[in-house]
Amino acid sequence: MNNFKILFHFESEIFSLVEIKRLLPNETDKSKLYFWLLFDKRKSRLRKLRFVSMSSNTEHEFRIFENERLSFDKQKALLTTNEMEFQLEAVLPEVKLTANLQSAIVEFPEMC
């Protein structure tokens, strides 16, 4: 059984991007509960994005991380790094994670 819930899930050929909420009933520190995780499919490597701030307007959600920016709606997301921009498609909540992504999240050091 997972000890987390997927809040947002986006996919491209290169990346999977998820926001998870850890299911820790006695924890109140949001930095220990909410993670944005970027999975590089080519390298099978998971990395936590370092959250800075969030905002929204009537059409889009925005997240700022130390080295990335994310803009998204219910259908798509745009992840911008210092070097490139990546288009990702939204994944419905009922769609299961791939086995590689699921394993990477479960084994991620901050999840243990």
ABEGO torsion letter per residue (X at the ends): XBABBBABBBBBAABBBBBBBBBBAABABAAAABBBBBBBAAAGBBBBBBBABBBBBAABBBBBBAABBBBBBAABBBBBBAABBBBBBBBBAABBBBAAAAAAAAABAAAX
